[in-house]
Amino acid sequence: MSLGLTQMDTQVYVYLAKMGPRKEKDLANALKINKNQLCFSIENLVAKGMVSISFERSEKYSAVALEKVLNDFMKQTKQQAKTLKTRRTELISTWHSIIEDCSST
């Protein structure tokens, strides 16, 4: 959940990690959820780099190793912190300008 996952995302990821690659239909049946819910969850997991899609004979979803997911998450978080640190002075200056403009009207 600390990675920004919903309960459904977590269930899908854990199931794929335990059971291996699965087709959408099989995954929906196993988790007893409708395909629309599953599609939304899979899109979220793919966007976060936690699930990959293979297109061999048919489309299958696989969990990406948690170690890789965490490493990627940490790299992204470090980069965001670095960017924020670089822009800190500019952001504070802009904030003070906004506040001053509001108080003078």
C-alpha positions as CSV (number, residue, x, y, z in Angstrom):
1,M,0.0,0.0,0.0
2,S,2.9,2.4,0.7
3,L,3.7,2.2,-3.1
4,G,0.4,3.8,-3.9
5,L,-1.5,0.6,-4.6
6,T,-5.1,-0.1,-4.0
7,Q,-6.2,-3.3,-2.2
8,M,-7.2,-4.7,-5.6
9,D,-3.7,-3.9,-7.1
10,T,-2.1,-5.6,-4.1
11,Q,-4.2,-8.7,-4.6
12,V,-3.4,-8.9,-8.3
13,Y,0.3,-8.4,-7.8
14,V,0.6,-10.9,-5.0
15,Y,-1.4,-13.5,-7.0
16,L,0.8,-13.1,-10.0
17,A,3.9,-13.2,-7.9
18,K,2.8,-16.5,-6.3
19,M,1.1,-18.2,-9.3
20,G,3.2,-16.9,-12.2
21,P,2.0,-15.5,-15.5
22,R,-1.8,-15.5,-16.2
23,K,-4.2,-14.5,-18.9
24,E,-6.7,-11.8,-18.0
25,K,-9.7,-14.2,-18.0
26,D,-7.9,-16.7,-15.7
27,L,-6.8,-13.9,-13.4
28,A,-10.3,-12.5,-13.2
29,N,-11.8,-15.9,-12.4
30,A,-9.2,-16.8,-9.8
31,L,-9.6,-13.5,-8.0
32,K,-13.4,-13.4,-8.5
33,I,-13.4,-9.9,-9.9
34,N,-14.9,-8.5,-13.1
35,K,-12.7,-7.7,-16.1
36,N,-13.2,-3.9,-15.8
37,Q,-11.9,-3.9,-12.3
38,L,-9.0,-6.1,-13.3
39,C,-8.1,-3.9,-16.3
40,F,-8.0,-0.8,-14.2
41,S,-5.7,-2.5,-11.7
42,I,-3.4,-4.0,-14.3
43,E,-3.1,-0.6,-16.0
44,N,-2.0,0.9,-12.7
45,L,0.5,-2.0,-12.0
46,V,2.0,-1.8,-15.5
47,A,2.3,2.0,-15.1
48,K,4.2,1.5,-11.8
49,G,6.5,-1.1,-13.4
50,M,5.1,-3.9,-11.2
51,V,3.5,-6.0,-13.9
52,S,4.7,-6.8,-17.3
53,I,2.8,-8.0,-20.3
54,S,3.9,-10.7,-22.7
55,F,2.4,-11.2,-26.1
56,E,3.6,-14.7,-27.1
57,R,0.6,-16.9,-28.1
58,S,-1.8,-14.8,-26.0
59,E,-1.5,-11.8,-23.7
60,K,-0.3,-12.8,-20.3
61,Y,0.5,-10.7,-17.2
62,S,3.5,-11.3,-14.9
63,A,4.6,-9.8,-11.6
64,V,8.0,-8.0,-11.8
65,A,10.3,-9.1,-9.0
66,L,9.7,-7.0,-5.8
67,E,13.4,-6.2,-5.6
68,K,13.4,-4.5,-9.0
69,V,10.1,-2.7,-8.2
70,L,11.6,-1.3,-4.9
71,N,14.9,-0.4,-6.6
72,D,13.1,1.5,-9.3
73,F,10.8,3.2,-6.7
74,M,13.8,4.3,-4.7
75,K,15.6,5.7,-7.8
76,Q,12.5,7.6,-8.8
77,T,12.0,9.0,-5.3
78,K,15.6,10.1,-5.1
79,Q,15.3,11.8,-8.4
80,Q,12.2,13.6,-7.3
81,A,13.9,14.8,-4.1
82,K,16.9,16.0,-6.1
83,T,14.7,17.9,-8.4
84,L,12.8,19.5,-5.5
85,K,16.0,20.4,-3.8
86,T,17.3,22.1,-7.0
87,R,14.0,24.1,-7.4
88,R,13.5,24.8,-3.7
89,T,14.7,28.5,-3.8
90,E,12.6,29.2,-6.9
91,L,9.5,27.6,-5.5
92,I,9.8,29.5,-2.2
93,S,10.3,32.8,-4.0
94,T,7.3,32.2,-6.2
95,W,5.2,31.3,-3.1
96,H,6.2,34.5,-1.3
97,S,5.3,36.5,-4.4
98,I,1.9,34.9,-4.5
99,I,1.3,35.5,-0.8
100,E,2.4,39.2,-1.1
101,D,0.1,39.7,-4.2
102,C,-2.9,38.3,-2.3
103,S,-2.3,40.4,0.8
104,S,-1.9,43.7,-1.1
105,T,-5.4,43.3,-2.8
